[in-house]
Amino acid sequence: MSNRRVVPRSADDVRQWVQPLADVAALGMFLVVLMGATVTDTGSATGCGRSWPLCKGQFIPQFAIATLIEFSHRLVTGVEGILIFALTVAVLILWKRREMRVLAAAMLITLLLQSGMGAAAVMWPQSPAVLALHLGISLVAFASVALTTLSIRYDRDLRRLRGNATSAAFRLAVWAATIYTYLVVYSGAYVRHAGASMACVDWPSCNGATWITFGGLTGVVVIHRIVAFGVFLAMVGLAGWSYRTREIRPDLYRGSVAALVLVVLQGLAGGLIVLTRLDLLTTLAHTGIVALLFASLCFLCRQTLAGATVEEAEPSVVPATVGVGPASG
């Protein structure tokens, strides 16, 4: 006979196989966001006709360019759905903390909602106001996966930093800036879906006008530019504010600086979209930067929450049965 005893696996052993899954899922979600933008920017939303989940009624259709773009987007989204489901199950099993479970639920629900809205947009015509929501939901899905990935990789350090509580005023400023940025992103998506991207043929001015006008599609673009500049001012404020506490809260300072750099790049990309007359690579760069900006702000939001002990940051211990050799009876 032989006895076998249960030896607990360490948290690092658990991370060893969950971390790669989270990394691939985060990269996959970023790709889904970019491919969704490609579908919109190339007018390929109906590349598979009004058929979903099949493409033109076929599992593998005959490909035209628009069909290839739309079908590949659906295929990648389907693979990403499998990855997100697997990651969600792993997080729910291995982590007991509520915030990890909330992140797991958020990334799964938003991916399903995103897919559902994409299917609805294919089968039934949607207004620009509704279509613009698709990007917003995609950003929440990407941010949820990104935060989950960061939590698995750096949770001990990040939660230790959160033990140095930030002021209520700074926390309010971060959350308000994040919500405001989300609304500005929605306005940008509305500009694109309303076909107003070239209503102003120059940048930063609008059609060489001396006075600001707010009528028609030109007004939509002008309003978006004004509120987007407000995001820049908000990021400057957060970076300056967090600079004063950079020694004890380097996470907030680095996150704020990253957000400021990203919003500057986003503004430049927005200008290039006009100057290059909707060049595809430029529009995709703009979308990718927006996704990273929103994720960085969500990171700041989470880091302003109250901290906890390091032990609470660890995933639950998973037992492993290990043989210890024969035993006399």
C-alpha positions as CSV (number, residue, x, y, z in Angstrom):
1,M,0.0,0.0,0.0
2,S,1.1,3.6,-0.4
3,N,-0.1,6.8,1.2
4,R,-0.7,10.0,-0.7
5,R,-0.9,13.3,1.0
6,V,-2.3,16.6,-0.2
7,V,0.3,19.3,-0.8
8,P,-1.1,22.8,-1.5
9,R,0.1,24.5,-4.6
10,S,1.3,28.0,-4.1
11,A,-0.3,31.1,-5.7
12,D,2.7,31.4,-8.1
13,D,2.0,27.8,-9.3
14,V,-1.6,28.8,-10.0
15,R,-0.6,32.0,-11.9
16,Q,1.8,30.0,-14.0
17,W,-1.0,28.6,-16.1
18,V,-3.7,31.3,-15.7
19,Q,-1.4,34.2,-16.7
20,P,-0.7,33.2,-20.3
21,L,-4.5,32.7,-20.8
22,A,-5.2,36.2,-19.5
23,D,-2.4,37.7,-21.7
24,V,-3.7,36.1,-24.8
25,A,-7.3,37.1,-24.0
26,A,-6.3,40.7,-23.4
27,L,-4.4,40.9,-26.8
28,G,-7.3,39.1,-28.4
29,M,-9.8,41.6,-27.1
30,F,-7.7,44.5,-28.4
31,L,-7.6,42.8,-31.8
32,V,-11.4,42.5,-31.7
33,V,-11.8,46.2,-31.0
34,L,-9.5,47.0,-34.0
35,M,-11.3,44.6,-36.3
36,G,-14.6,46.0,-35.3
37,A,-13.3,49.5,-36.2
38,T,-12.1,48.1,-39.5
39,V,-15.5,46.8,-40.3
40,T,-17.0,50.2,-39.7
41,D,-14.3,52.2,-41.4
42,T,-14.4,50.1,-44.6
43,G,-18.2,49.9,-44.7
44,S,-18.1,46.1,-44.4
45,A,-20.8,45.7,-41.8
46,T,-23.1,44.1,-44.4
47,G,-20.2,42.1,-46.0
48,C,-22.1,38.9,-45.0
49,G,-25.5,40.3,-46.0
50,R,-28.3,40.3,-43.4
51,S,-27.2,36.8,-42.2
52,W,-25.8,36.0,-38.7
53,P,-24.0,33.9,-37.5
54,L,-23.7,32.4,-41.0
55,C,-22.3,34.6,-43.7
56,K,-24.5,35.0,-46.7
57,G,-26.3,31.8,-45.5
58,Q,-23.1,29.8,-45.7
59,F,-20.6,28.6,-43.0
60,I,-17.7,29.4,-45.3
61,P,-18.8,31.9,-47.9
62,Q,-17.2,32.9,-51.2
63,F,-15.1,35.9,-50.3
64,A,-15.1,39.4,-51.5
65,I,-13.1,42.0,-49.6
66,A,-16.0,43.2,-47.5
67,T,-17.1,39.7,-46.8
68,L,-13.5,38.7,-45.8
69,I,-13.3,41.6,-43.3
70,E,-16.7,41.0,-41.7
71,F,-16.3,37.2,-41.6
72,S,-12.8,37.4,-40.1
73,H,-14.1,39.8,-37.5
74,R,-16.8,37.2,-36.5
75,L,-14.3,34.4,-36.5
76,V,-11.8,36.2,-34.2
77,T,-14.7,37.3,-31.9
78,G,-15.8,33.7,-31.6
79,V,-12.3,32.5,-30.7
80,E,-12.0,35.4,-28.2
81,G,-15.3,34.3,-26.7
82,I,-13.9,30.9,-25.9
83,L,-10.8,32.5,-24.3
84,I,-12.9,34.9,-22.2
85,F,-15.2,32.0,-21.1
86,A,-12.2,30.0,-20.0
87,L,-10.6,32.9,-18.2
88,T,-13.9,33.7,-16.5
89,V,-14.2,30.2,-15.2
90,A,-10.6,30.2,-14.0
91,V,-11.0,33.5,-12.1
92,L,-14.3,32.5,-10.5
93,I,-12.8,29.2,-9.3
94,L,-9.4,30.5,-8.1
95,W,-10.2,33.9,-6.7
96,K,-12.7,34.6,-4.0
97,R,-12.4,38.4,-3.8
98,R,-15.5,40.3,-5.0
99,E,-13.7,42.7,-7.2
100,M,-12.0,39.8,-9.2
101,R,-15.4,38.2,-9.6
102,V,-16.9,41.5,-10.8
103,L,-14.2,41.9,-13.4
104,A,-14.7,38.3,-14.5
105,A,-18.5,38.9,-14.9
106,A,-17.9,42.2,-16.6
107,M,-15.6,40.9,-19.3
108,L,-17.9,38.0,-20.1
109,I,-21.2,40.0,-20.1
110,T,-19.8,42.8,-22.2
111,L,-18.3,40.5,-24.8
112,L,-21.7,38.8,-25.1
113,L,-23.5,42.1,-25.2
114,Q,-21.0,43.4,-27.8
115,S,-21.6,40.3,-30.0
116,G,-25.3,40.6,-29.6
117,M,-25.3,44.2,-30.7
118,G,-23.1,43.3,-33.6
119,A,-25.6,40.6,-34.7
120,A,-28.5,43.1,-34.3
121,A,-26.7,45.7,-36.4
122,V,-26.3,43.1,-39.2
123,M,-29.9,41.8,-39.2
124,W,-31.7,45.1,-38.5
125,P,-30.7,48.6,-39.5
126,Q,-29.6,50.7,-36.5
127,S,-29.4,54.4,-36.0
128,P,-26.0,56.1,-35.6
129,A,-26.8,56.7,-31.9
130,V,-27.3,53.0,-31.3
131,L,-24.3,51.9,-33.4
132,A,-22.1,54.3,-31.4
133,L,-22.8,52.2,-28.3
134,H,-21.1,49.3,-29.8
135,L,-17.6,50.9,-29.4
136,G,-18.4,51.9,-25.9
137,I,-19.3,48.4,-24.9
138,S,-16.2,47.1,-26.6
139,L,-14.0,49.4,-24.6
140,V,-15.5,48.2,-21.3
141,A,-14.9,44.6,-22.4
142,F,-11.3,45.4,-23.2
143,A,-10.7,47.3,-20.0
144,S,-12.2,44.5,-18.0
145,V,-9.9,41.9,-19.5
146,A,-6.9,44.2,-19.2
147,L,-7.6,44.9,-15.5
148,T,-8.0,41.1,-14.9
149,T,-4.7,40.4,-16.6
150,L,-2.9,43.1,-14.5
151,S,-4.5,41.8,-11.3
152,I,-3.3,38.3,-12.0
153,R,0.3,39.4,-12.8
154,Y,0.8,42.3,-10.4
155,D,-1.9,42.0,-7.8
156,R,0.3,41.8,-4.7
157,D,2.2,45.0,-5.6
158,L,-0.9,46.9,-6.8
159,R,-2.9,46.1,-3.7
160,R,0.0,47.0,-1.4
161,L,0.1,50.4,-3.0
162,R,-3.6,50.8,-2.5
163,G,-3.0,50.5,1.2
164,N,-1.8,54.1,1.0
165,A,-5.2,55.6,0.6
166,T,-5.7,58.5,-1.7
167,S,-7.9,61.6,-1.0
168,A,-11.6,61.5,-1.7
169,A,-11.2,64.5,-3.9
170,F,-8.7,62.8,-6.2
171,R,-10.8,59.7,-6.3
172,L,-13.8,61.7,-7.4
173,A,-11.7,63.5,-10.0
174,V,-10.5,60.2,-11.5
175,W,-14.0,58.7,-11.7
176,A,-15.5,61.9,-13.1
177,A,-12.7,62.1,-15.7
178,T,-13.3,58.4,-16.7
179,I,-17.0,58.9,-17.1
180,Y,-16.5,62.1,-19.1
181,T,-14.0,60.4,-21.4
182,Y,-16.4,57.6,-22.0
183,L,-19.0,60.1,-23.1
184,V,-16.5,61.8,-25.4
185,V,-15.6,58.5,-26.9
186,Y,-19.3,57.9,-27.6
187,S,-19.5,61.3,-29.3
188,G,-16.5,60.3,-31.5
189,A,-18.2,57.0,-32.4
190,Y,-21.4,59.0,-33.3
191,V,-19.4,61.2,-35.6
192,R,-18.1,58.2,-37.4
193,H,-21.4,56.3,-37.7
194,A,-23.3,59.5,-38.7
195,G,-20.9,59.9,-41.6
196,A,-19.7,63.3,-40.3
197,S,-15.9,62.5,-40.1
198,M,-15.2,64.8,-43.1
199,A,-17.7,67.5,-42.3
200,C,-14.7,69.6,-41.3
201,V,-12.1,69.2,-44.1
202,D,-9.2,70.7,-42.1
203,W,-7.8,70.6,-38.6
204,P,-7.7,72.1,-36.0
205,S,-10.0,74.7,-37.6
206,C,-13.2,73.6,-39.3
207,N,-13.5,74.5,-43.0
208,G,-11.4,77.6,-42.3
209,A,-14.2,79.2,-40.4
210,T,-13.4,82.1,-38.1
211,W,-16.5,81.6,-36.0
212,I,-17.6,78.3,-34.5
213,T,-20.8,77.0,-36.0
214,F,-23.0,74.3,-34.5
215,G,-25.4,73.4,-37.2
216,G,-25.8,70.1,-39.0
217,L,-22.9,67.5,-39.3
218,T,-20.3,70.3,-39.0
219,G,-21.7,71.1,-35.5
220,V,-21.4,67.5,-34.5
221,V,-17.7,67.5,-35.4
222,V,-17.1,70.8,-33.7
223,I,-18.8,69.7,-30.5
224,H,-16.7,66.5,-30.4
225,R,-13.5,68.5,-30.8
226,I,-14.4,70.9,-28.0
227,V,-15.3,68.1,-25.6
228,A,-12.2,66.1,-26.6
229,F,-10.1,69.1,-25.7
230,G,-11.8,68.9,-22.3
231,V,-10.4,65.3,-21.9
232,F,-6.9,66.7,-22.5
233,L,-7.4,69.3,-19.8
234,A,-8.6,66.7,-17.4
235,M,-5.6,64.5,-18.0
236,V,-3.3,67.4,-17.4
237,G,-5.0,68.0,-14.1
238,L,-4.7,64.4,-13.0
239,A,-1.1,64.2,-13.9
240,G,-0.3,67.4,-12.0
241,W,-2.3,66.3,-9.0
242,S,-0.8,62.8,-8.8
243,Y,2.7,64.3,-9.2
244,R,2.6,65.5,-5.6
245,T,2.0,62.0,-4.3
246,R,4.3,60.1,-6.7
247,E,6.6,58.8,-3.9
248,I,3.9,56.9,-2.1
249,R,1.5,56.3,-5.0
250,P,3.7,55.8,-8.1
251,D,0.9,53.7,-9.6
252,L,-1.4,56.7,-9.8
253,Y,1.3,59.0,-11.1
254,R,2.4,56.6,-13.8
255,G,-1.2,55.8,-14.8
256,S,-2.0,59.5,-15.0
257,V,1.0,60.3,-17.1
258,A,0.2,57.4,-19.4
259,A,-3.3,58.7,-19.8
260,L,-2.0,62.2,-20.6
261,V,0.4,60.8,-23.3
262,L,-2.3,58.7,-24.8
263,V,-4.8,61.6,-25.0
264,V,-2.2,63.7,-26.8
265,L,-1.6,60.9,-29.3
266,Q,-5.3,60.5,-29.6
267,G,-5.8,64.1,-30.5
268,L,-3.0,64.0,-33.1
269,A,-4.4,60.8,-34.6
270,G,-7.8,62.5,-34.8
271,G,-6.3,65.4,-36.7
272,L,-4.5,63.0,-39.1
273,I,-7.8,61.2,-39.8
274,V,-9.0,64.5,-41.4
275,L,-5.7,65.5,-43.0
276,T,-5.2,62.0,-44.5
277,R,-8.8,61.8,-45.7
278,L,-9.9,58.9,-43.5
279,D,-6.7,56.7,-44.1
280,L,-7.5,53.3,-42.6
281,L,-4.3,52.9,-40.6
282,T,-4.8,56.3,-39.1
283,T,-8.4,55.6,-38.1
284,L,-7.3,52.2,-36.6
285,A,-4.5,53.9,-34.7
286,H,-7.1,56.4,-33.3
287,T,-9.3,53.5,-32.1
288,G,-6.5,51.6,-30.6
289,I,-5.3,54.7,-28.6
290,V,-8.8,55.3,-27.4
291,A,-9.0,51.7,-26.1
292,L,-5.7,52.1,-24.2
293,L,-6.7,55.5,-22.8
294,F,-9.9,54.2,-21.4
295,A,-8.2,51.1,-20.0
296,S,-5.6,53.3,-18.3
297,L,-8.4,55.4,-16.7
298,C,-10.2,52.3,-15.5
299,F,-6.8,51.2,-13.9
300,L,-6.7,54.6,-12.1
301,C,-10.3,54.1,-10.9
302,R,-9.5,50.7,-9.5
303,Q,-6.3,52.0,-7.8
304,T,-8.3,54.7,-6.0
305,L,-10.4,52.1,-4.3
306,A,-9.5,51.0,-0.7
307,G,-6.7,48.5,-0.4
308,A,-6.6,45.2,1.5
309,T,-4.1,42.9,3.0
310,V,-1.6,41.1,0.8
311,E,-3.1,37.7,1.9
312,E,-6.4,38.7,0.4
313,A,-4.7,39.4,-2.9
314,E,-3.7,35.8,-3.3
315,P,-5.9,33.3,-5.2
316,S,-7.3,30.5,-3.3
317,V,-5.0,27.6,-2.8
318,V,-5.5,24.6,-5.1
319,P,-4.6,21.2,-3.5
320,A,-2.5,18.7,-5.5
321,T,-2.1,15.1,-4.6
322,V,1.5,14.0,-4.3
323,G,2.8,10.5,-3.7
324,V,5.2,10.1,-0.8
325,G,6.2,6.5,-1.3
326,P,5.2,3.2,0.3
327,A,4.1,2.9,3.9
328,S,4.1,-0.1,6.1
329,G,0.8,-1.3,7.4
